[in-house]
Amino acid sequence: MKGIHYYRADACNMVEIKTCANDVHAYKDHLHQELSIGYIEKGTTVLHVNGKNYDISAGDAIIIYPYVSHRCQPLDITEWQFTMIYVDNAFCKGIFDDLDTKHSIGIKKLGEYEFNQIKHLVDTLKSDVSGFDKEVELISTLIHLFDTCDVAIKLESSRKIHAVKTYIKEHFLQPLNLKDMEEHFSMNKFALIRNFKDKFNTTPNAYQLQLKINYGKYLLKSSSNIVDIALRSGFYDQAHFTKEFKKAYGITPLQYHKSLKF
């Protein structure tokens, strides 16, 4: 879609997404109070940051730190498209110890893996998944990006992380909320997700999803009512349950039910 468009994700109001195609979004040097994460989908530009020039092309991804003056100069406006994610600075500073010390760097160019990860984040933020899923995906992406940029991340104890896992297991059929979990465990949400993934090799929302699917599998042993089982397992509809079940077990819920010998 030609032009400049902004999008704010539901239930994730610390993030704003901007898409730009065949247009120049700013002719002068400017800055953002937010952390800016972007990827180039088409074309090439010269990015002016702190008196230095960076050549950025399709397939590249970048981070621009808050309050860093910059200007983007596309080489061919008719062949130019990019997407930016703006993440609230206060949200980030609550998690990362030394974000302010990176201001002198200004920009970090990322690799192909990060490019695809950021694209996936944008798709997730624009989708109809829960606010919990969106926020966990955002934080997981930020953690990886800041690992890449060598920004220190606040850590928490192993005992607390095991308590988080138990909490999710006991409440997996309920809507989970990172703010509530922060308060319950007196733990920063970024540290919670970072340490949970380090300890269990999965994110809190992915673990919750695994528990839901497994519970649905258990219910299928005694019923073939897929719609009812989907709702009882915490899915918003049958299609979502079927999709996730097949990804986990390789067959549909109905196929699994029929394969059981009663």
FIMITOR-332511 format. One record per residue: residue in three letters; x, y, z of N, C-alpha, C, O in turn. Coordinates in steps of 0.001 Angstrom, whole numbers, plus 500000, padded with zeros to 6 digits. Last residue first. Example, Ala and Ser with C-alpha at 12.3 -4.5 7.8 and 13.67 -1.06 7.14 Angstrom:
FIMITOR-332511
   type     n_px     n_py     n_pz    ca_px    ca_py    ca_pz     c_px     c_py     c_pz     o_px     o_py     o_pz
    SER   512850   497750   507080   513670   498940   507140   512900   500030   507870   513409   501138   508039
    ALA   513190   494310   507800   512300   495500   507800   513200   496700   507800   514236   496681   508465
//
This chain:
FIMITOR-332511
   type     n_px     n_py     n_pz    ca_px    ca_py    ca_pz     c_px     c_py     c_pz     o_px     o_py     o_pz
    PHE   488278   452247   521714   487460   452279   522932   486944   450879   523240   486233   450686   524226
    LYS   491162   453330   520457   490329   452123   520490   489585   452098   521815   490176   451948   522885
    LEU   491797   456237   518533   491750   455585   519842   490818   454387   519790   489780   454442   519131
    SER   491416   457438   516144   492485   456435   516215   492497   455684   517540   493123   454631   517663
    LYS   489520   459346   516560   489119   458141   515830   490172   457041   515922   489857   455858   515794
    HIS   491097   461291   517850   489983   460651   518556   489598   459332   517884   489377   458326   518558
    TYR   492824   462018   515754   493358   461426   516984   492259   460673   517726   492469   459548   518178
    GLN   491027   463108   513963   491805   461930   513568   492381   461232   514795   492417   460003   514862
    LEU   490211   465291   515505   489246   464245   515157   489955   462965   514731   489536   461866   515095
    PRO   492614   466822   515695   491969   466271   516889   490999   465134   516569   490965   464128   517278
    THR   494938   465778   513082   493887   466637   513615   493300   466018   514880   493466   464821   515117
    ILE   498510   465187   513508   497179   464817   513012   496155   465762   513633   496460   466466   514595
    GLY   500806   466211   514686   500880   465713   513313   499570   465268   512712   499511   464994   511514
    TYR   501024   467417   517155   500938   465954   517104   500886   465369   515700   500917   464149   515542
    ALA   501360   470209   516823   501992   469521   517948   502081   468015   517741   503081   467394   518101
    LYS   499908   470896   514599   501320   471283   514641   502062   470512   515731   503244   470198   515585
    LYS   497417   469964   515413   498101   469284   514307   499580   469643   514282   500419   468795   513978
    PHE   496849   471803   517437   496928   470376   517749   497711   469636   516669   498558   468793   516966
    GLU   496685   474205   516034   497765   474024   517003   497946   472552   517372   499070   472102   517595
    LYS   494405   473671   514396   495686   474092   513819   496845   473809   514773   497863   473243   514373
    THR   492409   473094   516289   492812   472087   515301   494183   472406   514715   495021   471518   514558
    PHE   492225   475567   517647   492594   474342   518361   493123   473287   517394   494155   472664   517645
    HIS   491360   477225   515547   492619   477503   516241   493124   476256   516970   494311   475934   516913
    ALA   488903   476024   514916   489960   476107   513903   491327   476334   514552   492321   475721   514162
    GLN   487301   476337   517196   487729   475002   516788   488921   475057   515836   489838   474242   515932
    ASP   488378   479195   519211   487484   478483   518297   488102   477142   517902   489254   476848   518221
    TYR   489966   479956   521339   488823   480801   521015   487903   480193   519973   486756   480622   519849
    PHE   490864   477574   523893   491023   478129   522549   489772   478920   522179   488669   478614   522632
    GLY   490579   476247   526322   491054   477624   526336   491310   478239   524977   491908   479312   524892
    SER   489391   473840   526450   490857   473838   526509   491445   475243   526434   492663   475414   526477
    ARG   486768   474366   526023   487151   473909   527365   488667   473919   527551   489162   473998   528675
    LEU   486886   474929   523276   486528   475982   524229   486957   475610   525645   487457   476459   526383
    ALA   487595   472386   522261   488406   473571   521962   488150   474675   522986   489089   475282   523501
    ILE   485463   470812   523123   486801   470561   523661   487712   471763   523428   488509   472119   524297
    ASP   483379   471854   521556   483316   471923   523017   484698   471756   523638   485059   472476   524569
    VAL   484350   471205   518990   484029   472592   519344   484041   472765   520856   484639   473706   521376
    ILE   484564   468413   519055   485772   469233   518922   485521   470683   519328   486381   471316   519941
    ASN   483419   465828   520489   482864   467170   520273   484020   468181   520244   484401   468732   521276
    SER   484147   463353   521202   484486   463736   519827   483947   465119   519482   484006   465542   518328
    SER   485576   462184   524301   484582   462954   523545   485089   463260   522147   486291   463408   521924
    SER   487633   460965   525655   486271   460631   526073   485192   461381   525307   484010   461239   525619
    LYS   489976   461809   524615   489888   460388   524953   488460   459975   525296   488113   458795   525239
    LEU   489917   464526   524450   489553   463763   523248   489445   462269   523518   488869   461540   522711
    LEU   491016   465414   526818   489558   465432   526677   489089   464617   525479   487983   464076   525491
    TYR   493763   465163   526194   493174   464354   527270   491651   464280   527130   491062   463213   527301
    LYS   493958   467137   524253   494237   465739   523900   493635   464793   524933   493071   463754   524589
    GLY   493497   469390   525813   492555   469031   524758   492725   467586   524328   491743   466891   524068
    TYR   495839   469298   527319   494552   469116   527993   493471   468743   526985   492629   467888   527258
    ASN   497697   469829   525316   497757   468550   526017   496452   468256   526747   496007   467109   526794
    ILE   496958   472437   524663   496866   471378   523653   496842   470011   524326   496059   469140   523949
    LYS   497535   473748   527101   496179   473750   526541   495986   472607   525551   494981   471897   525594
    LEU   500294   473336   527315   499399   472794   528335   497958   472725   527831   497245   471759   528104
    GLN   501182   474781   525093   501443   473342   525175   500512   472673   526182   500003   471579   525936
    LEU   500412   477366   525874   499794   476748   524705   499993   475235   524725   499069   474487   524406
    GLN   502171   477769   528027   500727   477756   528260   500001   477075   527108   499077   476293   527332
    TYR   504557   477784   526560   504324   476735   527560   502837   476629   527882   502303   475526   527996
    ALA   504192   480106   525092   504321   478835   524373   504088   477664   525323   503487   476662   524936
    ASN   504164   481975   527158   502941   481773   526371   502998   480484   525570   501973   479829   525381
    PRO   506834   481718   528205   505656   481445   529027   504388   481202   528218   503609   480310   528555
    THR   508994   479948   525838   508468   481164   526449   507231   480840   527284   506630   479782   527091
    THR   511663   477548   526336   510393   477956   525739   509943   479235   526434   510452   479572   527503
    ASN   513730   476490   527860   513833   476479   526393   512496   476745   525707   512234   476225   524622
    PHE   513859   476792   530564   512971   475748   530042   512940   475669   528518   512199   474864   527953
    LYS   515813   478775   531108   515672   477606   531980   514920   476462   531310   515290   475298   531464
    ASP   515570   480714   529132   516884   480125   529393   516759   478813   530165   517498   477861   529914
    LYS   512862   481353   529454   513317   480729   528212   514683   480073   528396   514922   478987   527868
    PHE   512940   482480   532007   512063   481336   531740   512541   480598   530492   512616   479369   530477
    ASN   514631   484647   531619   515071   483544   532464   514225   482293   532276   514731   481175   532373
    ARG   513039   486232   529862   514416   485855   529523   514851   484624   530311   515378   483669   529739
    ILE   510655   486591   531323   510642   485874   530041   512037   485389   529667   512198   484260   529206
    LEU   511627   487949   533627   510791   486756   533728   510866   485928   532445   511109   484722   532482
    ALA   512888   490158   532595   513690   489154   533291   512923   487846   533401   513500   486765   533284
    PHE   510592   491422   531630   511659   491041   530709   512544   489963   531331   512903   488983   530677
    LYS   509105   491900   533968   508580   490997   532936   509647   490555   531936   509603   489427   531446
    ASN   510551   491734   537201   510450   492442   535936   510042   491486   534820   510574   490379   534731
    MET   508768   490583   539992   509801   490320   538993   509522   491118   537732   508388   491169   537256
    SER   506954   489787   541988   507884   490908   542202   509082   490789   541266   510237   490879   541682
    PHE   505038   487970   541384   506370   487436   541659   507407   488523   541969   508583   488228   542185
    HIS   502782   489602   541075   502687   488383   541884   504068   487887   542304   504255   487439   543435
    GLU   503629   491589   539316   503257   491948   540683   503264   490724   541593   503700   490799   542742
    GLU   504092   490056   536990   505140   490927   537544   504869   491212   539021   505758   491093   539864
    MET   501561   488991   536595   502653   488090   536958   503834   488870   537530   504503   488399   538450
    ASP   500130   491265   535854   499740   490530   537061   500872   489619   537537   501110   489491   538738
    LYS   501522   491843   533490   501512   492820   534587   501148   492134   535902   501771   492384   536934
    LEU   500955   489647   531857   502318   489854   532347   502377   490843   533509   503199   490690   534412
    ASN   498320   487439   532225   498668   488843   532033   500043   489096   532642   500269   488791   533813
    LEU   496193   484872   530871   497343   485318   531659   497722   486744   531277   497476   487193   530157
    PRO   493039   483466   531173   493843   484467   530446   494976   484954   531350   494730   485398   532472
    GLN   493205   479985   532186   492771   481360   532400   493598   482308   531530   494736   481991   531185
    LEU   494373   477576   531943   493075   477737   531278   492515   479143   531446   491456   479456   530902
    PHE   496670   477708   533509   496815   477745   532049   495496   477900   531306   495494   478316   530148
    HIS   497271   477799   536216   496322   478787   535692   496253   478788   534166   495819   479780   533579
    GLU   499181   475956   536883   497969   475988   537709   496899   476914   537148   495739   476832   537553
    LYS   501185   476535   535073   500577   475200   535055   499260   475184   535818   498328   474475   535438
    ILE   501905   479083   535920   501294   478905   534594   500574   477567   534521   499478   477477   533969
    TYR   503016   478416   538445   501873   479333   538343   501148   479157   537013   499920   479088   536977
    THR   505206   476862   537702   504116   476266   538484   502855   477110   538383   501753   476577   538252
    LYS   506718   478849   536428   506260   477674   535683   505097   477002   536395   504115   476615   535762
    VAL   507237   480544   538602   506471   481038   537452   505906   479866   536654   504744   479892   536250
    ALA   508855   478898   540142   507556   479304   540676   506654   479839   539569   505444   479615   539591
    HIS   511092   478787   538536   510337   477550   538759   508944   477866   539312   507972   477183   538988
    ILE   511851   481451   538857   511454   480980   537535   510684   479671   537639   509718   479465   536903
    LYS   512608   481581   541538   511449   482343   541079   510939   481828   539740   509731   481774   539512
    ARG   514889   479987   541451   513741   479574   542254   512476   480301   541817   511403   479704   541738
    SER   516733   481434   539941   516170   480203   539384   514914   479786   540136   513970   479282   539528
    SER   516346   485050   540007   516790   483777   540555   516069   482600   539916   514952   482733   539416
    GLU   517001   487251   537147   516301   486860   538361   516748   485462   538789   517439   484769   538043
    LEU   518545   490106   535511   518299   488682   535711   517573   488428   537029   517541   489286   537911
    LYS   518531   492558   532942   518392   492236   534356   517961   490776   534528   517118   490276   533783
    ILE   520943   492698   530409   519550   492432   530753   519480   492001   532215   520276   491178   532668
    ALA   523043   494883   528579   522840   494020   529740   521363   493905   530090   520628   494893   530070
    VAL   523528   494618   525149   522928   495428   526210   522611   494508   527384   521979   493467   527203
    ASP   524579   493514   522773   525368   493505   524010   524849   494486   525049   525635   495118   525755
    CYS   523036   493164   520564   523657   494482   520729   524458   494610   522025   524960   495689   522341
    THR   522072   490619   520913   522894   490900   519733   523671   492200   519902   524808   492324   519447
    ASP   520516   491106   523141   521653   490178   523244   522629   490436   522103   523844   490469   522297
    PHE   518653   492701   521910   519593   493324   522832   520745   492399   523185   521840   492867   523497
    LEU   517316   490788   520367   517969   491921   519718   518992   492571   520638   520076   492950   520195
    HIS   516308   489055   522347   517277   488565   521359   518037   489725   520715   519254   489656   520539
    ILE   514611   490850   523700   515690   490168   524416   516748   489679   523439   517943   489863   523668
    LEU   512793   491541   521693   513691   492555   522240   514874   491916   522964   516005   492389   522852
    THR   511483   489056   521381   512236   489649   520271   513234   490679   520776   514387   490695   520345
    SER   510304   488794   523886   511246   487768   523417   512112   488307   522281   513315   488050   522225
    ILE   508599   491028   523862   509704   490966   524813   510745   489942   524380   511945   490195   524496
    LEU   506813   490318   521764   507574   491569   521739   508803   491477   522638   509913   491810   522222
    GLU   505761   487935   522755   506501   487924   521488   507369   489175   521367   508516   489105   520925
    VAL   504470   488914   525040   505567   487949   525192   506415   487902   523923   507642   487837   523997
    GLU   502551   490550   523826   503570   491154   524682   504752   490208   524892   505902   490646   524919
    LYS   501023   488683   522368   501696   489790   521690   502827   490364   522541   503920   490630   522041
    ASP   500032   486989   524383   500893   486445   523327   501688   487552   522642   502877   487391   522366
    PHE   498470   488888   525785   499560   488175   526460   500543   487623   525441   501754   487766   525608
    GLY   496540   489549   523911   497502   490561   524315   498699   489951   525023   499820   490439   524882
    SER   496076   486812   521543   495826   487534   522786   496899   488585   523062   498006   488524   522528
    VAL   495787   487296   517943   496159   486530   519128   495998   487408   520360   495805   488617   520238
    ASP   495213   488478   515518   494164   488492   516535   494501   487607   517734   493600   487206   518470
    SER   498038   490517   514332   497119   489376   514296   496081   489486   515413   496068   490462   516163
    LYS   499956   492414   514557   498793   492752   513736   497735   491654   513734   496649   491845   513188
    LEU   501878   491132   516050   501238   492315   516622   499984   492710   515856   499054   493276   516432
    THR   502670   489159   514185   502012   488782   515439   501258   489956   516038   500122   489800   516486
    ASP   503899   490703   512204   502738   489869   511860   501960   489490   513112   500729   489497   513105
    VAL   506012   491763   513739   505003   492654   513152   503741   491874   512808   502633   492331   513090
    LEU   507425   489379   514301   506851   490178   515382   505757   491091   514856   504687   491187   515459
    HIS   508277   488651   511751   507343   487777   512468   506669   488531   513612   505478   488344   513865
    LYS   510065   490744   511290   508893   490585   510426   507839   489726   511109   506649   490033   511053
    ILE   511952   490119   513259   511194   491367   513368   509948   491315   512490   508887   491788   512897
    GLN   512924   487694   512248   512314   487734   513571   511457   488988   513744   510366   488925   514310
    ASN   514063   488437   509842   512902   487548   509834   512171   487561   511172   510946   487452   511219
    PHE   516153   490075   510867   515200   490591   509879   513924   489756   509911   512825   490304   509996
    GLU   517586   488240   512406   516855   489313   513083   515818   489943   512154   514727   490306   512596
    TYR   518655   486707   510316   517803   486083   511333   516955   487137   512036   515755   486949   512237
    GLU   520224   488577   508931   519051   487978   508284   518102   487360   509304   516884   487475   509172
    GLY   521282   491167   511322   521435   490156   510286   520120   489604   509766   519044   490092   510110
    LEU   521501   494796   511835   521238   493418   512230   521339   492471   511045   521466   492908   509901
    LYS   523162   497650   513002   522682   496917   511836   522606   495435   512189   523539   494884   512773
    LYS   522376   500122   515253   522948   498782   515153   522321   498086   513951   521100   497943   513878
    ILE   523037   503447   516332   522403   502516   515407   523118   501169   515471   524322   501103   515716
    GLY   524085   504871   518685   523032   505377   517816   522297   504339   517017   521066   504325   517005
    ILE   526267   505154   520392   526358   504276   519223   525301   504668   518199   525582   504782   517006
    SER   525412   506775   522392   526521   507262   521574   526707   506408   520325   527239   506877   519319
    HIS   523481   505263   523664   523062   506398   522843   524180   506889   521931   523922   507363   520825
    LYS   524088   503282   525388   524235   502955   523976   523879   504133   523067   523963   504021   521844
    THR   523504   503990   527919   524920   504031   527557   525133   503754   526084   526232   503961   525570
    ASP   520766   503528   528176   521232   504900   527976   522685   504958   527520   523065   505884   526803
    LEU   520661   500779   528691   520164   501292   527414   520721   502684   527136   521102   502992   526007
    ASP   521528   499092   530802   522405   500132   530256   521965   500636   528892   522802   500895   528027
    ASP   519483   497307   531711   520292   498087   532639   520970   499285   531994   520988   500373   532569
    PHE   516164   496939   530701   517570   496848   530328   518401   497820   531149   518070   499000   531268
    ILE   513635   497457   531811   514108   496094   531636   515610   496016   531446   516257   495116   531980
    GLY   512794   499989   531751   512427   499219   532927   513025   497834   532921   512937   497111   533914
    LYS   513440   500801   529255   514384   501136   530320   514045   500431   531621   514899   500286   532496
    CYS   511166   499978   527763   512473   499330   527566   513411   499574   528746   514101   498656   529189
    PHE   509216   501719   528743   508985   500269   528764   510314   499527   528653   510551   498558   529374
    ALA   510294   504159   528061   510162   503818   529480   509953   502318   529656   510456   501722   530609
    ASN   510062   504053   525251   511377   504076   525886   511312   503676   527357   512171   502941   527843
    ASP   507987   502010   523298   508064   503027   524334   509373   502931   525119   509743   501857   525593
    VAL   508997   501311   520059   508712   500737   521374   508971   501791   522442   510046   502390   522486
    TYR   508035   501167   516796   508476   502109   517823   508028   501577   519188   506834   501414   519440
    ILE   509037   499630   513894   508327   499405   515151   508904   500385   516166   510116   500430   516373
    MET   508691   500090   510382   509344   500430   511646   508423   500074   512811   507201   500201   512724
    THR   509330   498969   507108   508440   498925   508267   509252   499242   509515   510359   498734   509693
    PHE   509578   500131   503674   510126   499664   504950   509038   499656   506016   507974   500251   505849
    GLN   510461   500660   500310   509435   500195   501250   510105   499696   502529   511074   498937   502479
    TRP   510952   501771   497056   511302   501991   498458   510156   501561   499373   509027   502033   499234
    GLU   511117   502803   494331   511480   501437   494731   511912   501456   496202   513067   501196   496536
    THR   510639   505426   494083   509657   504532   493451   509938   503065   493771   509107   502194   493515
    ILE   512831   506649   495207   511586   506670   495965   510530   505749   495367   509613   505331   496074
    ASP   515960   505651   495443   514904   505674   494424   513566   505543   495130   513205   504463   495596
    LEU   517425   506034   497760   518065   506304   496472   517047   506407   495354   517245   507170   494409
    PRO   516264   507718   500721   516134   506627   499736   516775   507004   498403   516683   508151   497966
    GLN   517510   508733   503519   517530   509275   502159   517477   508135   501139   518523   507631   500728
    CYS   516770   509643   506823   516771   508564   505838   516647   509159   504433   515777   509994   504187
    ARG   518436   510697   509752   517682   511066   508547   517856   509966   507515   518948   509421   507349
    HIS   518644   511346   513325   518915   510580   512103   518055   511097   510953   517086   511828   511154
    SER   519516   511454   516745   519160   512195   515537   519558   511400   514295   520658   510853   514219
    VAL   518172   509598   519291   519321   509673   518390   518881   510345   517090   517975   509858   516413
    TYR   516161   508993   521104   516742   510340   521110   518021   510459   520282   518855   511324   520546
    PRO   516771   505450   521322   515954   506640   521593   516780   507927   521592   517934   507946   522020
    TYR   518541   503836   518555   518270   504057   519967   517470   505344   520184   517485   506232   519332
    ILE   517572   501758   516026   518010   503129   516298   517597   503444   517733   516421   503329   518079
    ILE   518388   498784   514434   517885   499388   515665   518441   500804   515738   519636   501022   515538
    ILE   517511   497088   511344   518295   498024   512152   517593   498325   513472   516383   498148   513612
    ALA   517996   494842   508602   517215   495278   509756   518109   496132   510642   519322   495929   510688
    ASP   517844   494157   505077   518555   494628   506265   517563   495004   507363   516441   495428   507088
    GLY   516271   493614   502929   516803   492470   503652   517588   492845   504891   517964   491976   505676
    ALA   517315   496378   501018   516290   495356   501239   516915   494119   501871   517951   493632   501417
    SER   519887   498324   502772   519183   497804   501595   518136   496768   501995   518073   496338   503147
    ILE   521793   501077   503729   520828   500074   504184   519993   499636   502986   519453   500475   502265
    ASP   524750   502563   504542   523983   502064   503398   523109   500905   503862   523611   499883   504328
    TYR   525190   505281   506646   525061   503828   506584   524231   503464   505360   523138   503996   505164
    ASN   527286   507930   507729   526353   507412   506733   526389   505887   506712   527456   505275   506753
    LYS   527454   510092   510624   527950   508983   509812   526861   508506   508860   525671   508653   509136
    GLY   526312   511988   512276   527387   512404   511385   527992   511309   510538   528947   511556   509803
    ASN   524242   510523   513563   525383   511067   514322   526581   511395   513438   527724   511117   513801
    VAL   523268   509079   510589   523146   508979   512045   524409   509517   512705   525511   509034   512443
    HIS   521572   508604   507681   522515   509527   508314   522275   509501   509827   521193   509864   510289
    LEU   521291   506091   505416   520809   506505   506728   521890   507341   507402   522990   506853   507664
    VAL   520336   505709   502198   521470   506140   503010   520891   506680   504314   520094   507618   504307
    THR   518685   502794   500885   518689   504145   501428   520036   504436   502076   520774   503525   502450
    THR   516941   500765   498518   518177   501094   499239   518087   502532   499733   517486   503384   499080
    GLY   514294   498260   498051   515096   499439   497759   516328   499592   498637   516705   498691   499386
    LYS   512126   496810   500461   512423   497070   499047   513283   498318   498934   513048   499310   499623
    GLU   512154   496421   503174   511521   495399   502336   511859   495566   500859   511877   494597   500101
    ILE   514029   496787   506025   513834   497301   504672   513296   496177   503797   513907   495113   503691
    TYR   512920   497227   509393   513498   496387   508342   513106   496940   506978   512017   497483   506794
    GLY   513509   498461   512775   512931   498442   511434   513598   497475   510500   514688   496968   510765
    ILE   512876   500041   515771   513345   498781   515179   512709   498669   513807   511488   498770   513684
    SER   513549   502472   518144   513065   502227   516777   513714   500963   516220   514938   500833   516201
    LEU   512399   503562   521229   513344   502675   520568   512760   502327   519203   511598   501930   519112
    GLU   511129   506975   521295   511003   505529   521415   512238   504809   520862   513022   505393   520115
    GLN   511542   509524   520620   511772   509205   522026   511665   507705   522279   512059   507216   523338
    HIS   513322   510118   517645   512149   509517   518283   512481   509258   519746   513585   508819   520066
    LEU   514356   512843   515488   514595   511776   516455   513260   511254   516970   512212   511864   516761
    HIS   515779   514135   512411   514747   514063   513436   515117   512951   514412   516075   512210   514189
    ASP   516684   515982   509559   517115   515203   510716   516021   515257   511782   515419   516305   512017
    LYS   514103   515993   506993   515086   516627   507862   515548   515645   508934   514907   514625   509186
    TYR   512180   514556   505707   513238   515132   504881   514374   515704   505725   515486   515881   505228
    ALA   510435   511607   506250   511036   512776   506896   512201   513269   506053   513104   512501   505721
    HIS   509330   509702   504578   508602   510027   505802   509193   511220   506535   508512   511805   507378
    VAL   508683   509494   501249   509726   509894   502194   509040   510367   503459   508259   511318   503430
    ASP   507460   506622   499463   507251   507935   500060   508429   508222   500989   509094   507299   501459
    ASN   507095   503890   498846   507200   504897   497788   506917   506307   498299   506223   507087   497647
    ALA   505755   503128   501952   506036   502613   500609   506014   503759   499611   505041   504509   499534
    CYS   505857   502289   505318   506096   503355   504347   506463   502730   503015   507370   501901   502942
    THR   504340   501725   508455   504752   501198   507156   504872   502365   506185   504083   503308   506229
    LYS   504821   501512   511920   504683   502394   510758   505145   501655   509513   506208   501034   509508
    ILE   503420   500756   515047   504018   500241   513812   503779   501251   512699   502677   501780   512552
    GLU   504038   501033   518496   503412   501623   517315   504167   501121   516087   505397   501067   516082
    VAL   503558   499892   521824   504152   499692   520501   503334   500404   519433   502103   500385   519457
    MET   502227   499867   524128   503580   500425   524205   504291   500358   522859   505465   500713   522746
    ASN   499818   498598   523915   499857   500014   523560   501223   500668   523738   501372   501872   523527
    CYS   498480   496125   523370   499952   496221   523398   500304   497664   523064   500987   497939   522077
    ALA   495816   495899   522885   496328   495275   524106   497858   495281   524177   498453   494531   524950
    ASP   496319   496261   519388   495397   496147   520510   496093   495446   521672   496867   494511   521467
    ALA   498899   498233   517982   498387   496901   518294   497449   496952   519490   497743   497607   520489
    ARG   498532   500734   515644   498792   500464   517062   498115   499155   517441   496911   498986   517248
    TYR   499979   501988   512732   499128   500946   513307   499520   500766   514770   500703   500657   515092
    TYR   500179   504213   509942   500507   503856   511319   499495   502850   511848   498323   502857   511469
    HIS   501610   504745   506736   500480   504287   507539   500973   503872   508923   502034   503265   509064
    ILE   502308   506432   503774   502732   506185   505152   501513   505838   505989   500506   506546   505960
    GLY   502311   505040   500396   502148   506074   501401   502637   505630   502766   503289   504595   502905
    LYS   500708   502119   499017   501545   503305   498884   501260   504304   499997   500134   504412   500483
    MET   500842   498814   500000   500000   500000   500000   500885   501248   500000   501721   501412   500888
//
